[in-house]
Amino acid sequence: MAESVRDRVIRIIAEQAVLEVSDVKLESTLEELGIDSLGLVESIFAIEEAFDIQVPFNANNPQDGAFDISSVAAIVAAVEGLVAEQHG
């Protein structure tokens, strides 16, 4: 069975945070996982590459973008939306 969007996003975030996948909870924030701004940018690049999507993300102003990074669940939902748009 193919890996779900949620599972792939969680795996990418876990890799960036150098954590086990089981340590990444949907309600976790990137800050709680120890992901700094550089880790965030690397995570976004990895997500774009994994899903062949363009993430509307401004590294200079992450809070101002259309891409919600408030929690792992928000990132998963945003990526699911972008994947559906791209491949719909």
PALOZA-318044 format. One record per residue (C-alpha): x, y, z. Coordinates in steps of 0.1 Angstrom, whole numbers, plus 2048, in hexadecimal, padded with zeros to 3 digits. Layout:
XYZ;...
***
This chain:
800800800;80D8227F7;817839813;7FD85381B;804879819;80187B83F;81B85F844;83386E82B;83189183A;83688385D;85486E851;86388D841;85E8A2860;86C886876;88B884860;8908AA863;88C8A9888;8A288A88B;88687889E;87485789A;854859886;84184E8A5;84E86D8B8;83C88489F;81888A8A9;7FE89C894;7F98B68B0;81E8BD8B3;82C8DF8A8;84D8E1895;85B8F48B2;8528D78CA;8648BF8B2;8838D58B3;8818E088E;89090288A;88B91A86C;8A6908857;8968E685F;8748F5855;882900833;8928DE82E;8718CD837;85F8E281E;8788DA803;8758B580B;84F8B680A;84F8C87E9;8678AE7DA;8548907E9;83289B7DC;83D8AF7BD;82A8CE7C9;8328F27CE;82C8FD7F2;8219227F6;83B929811;850948818;86F93F82C;873963836;850965845;84494284C;82694E860;819964843;817949829;7F993681D;80991682A;7FF90E84E;81D902862;80C905885;80D8DF88B;8158BE87A;7F08B9873;7ED8DB863;80B8D384C;7FC8B2843;7DA8C283A;7EB8DD826;8008C3813;7E18AD80D;7D08CC7FE;7ED8D47E7;7F18B07DC;7CB8AF7D4;7CE8D07C1;7ED8C57AD;7E28A27A5;7BC8A77A6;
***
